[in-house]
Amino acid sequence: MEIKFEILPNSDLGKIIPLVFKLNEGRVSETLLKERFNEMKHQNYECAVIYDGEQLIGVSGLWFCTRHYTGKSVELDHVYISDAYRGQGLGKRFMSWIKTYVEEKGCKSMELNTYVHNYPSHKFYYNDGYEAWGYHFFKKI
């Protein structure tokens, strides 16, 4: 394995569509994902990725903002690592790399949402030092 972490140039966001499609279990079409990522690249968004050699195996969106309760912050979004690479400590290494990267950008906190039925992710994030501060509510309009 030749693992490397990097920030994907926004011009290459199309590369992450297959992983994000799989994460969302096909609930959002690949066409719609492409449209949305084309919008996101013009916002306060960056994308961290994991490569094994030339193969893209992991992704995490990074939304940067300033929060009234913590200051400059990053919200991780659509965090996903390919099934074949799970359980090898790669997620922990990826989160550590992201933490260093966002600290260098001046962030004081990291936040994320995880699906309520995704119990393995809850355990992972608790073990990585995250705390559950509340519920994420959603209303489609």
N, C-alpha and C positions, 0 to 999 in steps of 0.2 A: 504494500500500500504506500502510495506517495500522496499523503494528505496535505492539502494547503487550504488556508482560509483567505478570503479576499473580499473586497467590495467590488461588486459587479458594476461596470459602467452602465448608466441608465439607457444608453443606446442598445445594450444587450439584454434588456429585461425579458424579451421574448424567450430566452433560454430557460427561464424558470417556470414557464407555463405548465409543462408536463408534471412537475413536482407539486405545484399549487393545485392543479386539477385533481391529482391523486389525493392530496390532503383534504380537499373539499368533497371527496367521494363523488365527483361528477355533478354536484348540485349546481355548479356554475359552468356554462359551456366554455370551451377553450377560446372561442371567438369573443365572447363577452369578457373573459379574463384579459385577452390581448387589448381590447378597447380600454378596459379599466387601468391596466398597467401603463398604457400610453398616456392616460391622464395623470396617473400618480407620479410619473417621472418628472412632472413639472411642479410638483408640490414638495413639501419638506420630507421627502422619502429617499432612502437609500436601501440597497439590498446587499446583505452579507451572504456569501455562498461558501460551500465546501466542495472542493474537487478532490477526487482520487485520480491522479494523473490528469487526463483531459476530460474525465467523466464527471459531470455535475451530480452530486449525491445529496446535497443539503442546502437549505435556504432559510433565511429569516429576513423579513422586512424590518426596516428601522424607520420609525416616524419620529422626527425631532420636533419638540415644542418646549415652551416654558409653562410650567404649572404653578399655580398660586401657592400650593402647599409644599413644593420642593425645589422650585427653580427649573433650570434647564434639565430636560428629561428626554428619555427615549422610550418609545413603546414598541416592543417586539410584536411582529405580526406574521401570520402564516409560517410559523416555525415548523420545519419538516426535514427529517433525515430518512433516506431510503431504507426500507425494511432490512435489507441485507447488511446494513452498517450499524444497526441498533445493538445495544448491549455490549459495546466495545469501549465505552468511555468517550466516544466521539462527541456526544452532546455536551458533556461537561467541558471538554476542551473548547468546543465552539462557543459556549456561553462565556468562558473565561476570555477568549479572544475578543468577543464582542464587547465585554465589559472594559477591557483595556482600550479598545478602539473608541468607545463612546466617552470614557473618562478623558482621553486625550482631546476630545471635542468639547470638553467642559460640562458634560452631563453629571448631574448629582444623583440621579436615580434611573432605574430600569423598571418598566412595567410591562405587563402582558395580560392577555385574556386566554383562557383555555376552555374548550368545550366541557360542559358539566359531566358528560359521560366518559371523558377521557381520563380515567383514573391513573393510568401509568404516568401521564404528564403531570398530574397534581403531585404525585410522589416525587417525581424528578425535580420539579421546581421548589417544593418544600426542602428537599435535600440540598438544593443549590442556594438556600438562604432567602428565598422569596417568602412573603407573608400574604395571606389572603386578607385583603382589606375590605372587600365588599362584593357585591354582585354586579354583573354587567347586564343591564336591561336593554332590550331591543324592541323597537316598534317599526314595522315596515309602513312606509307612507307612499 
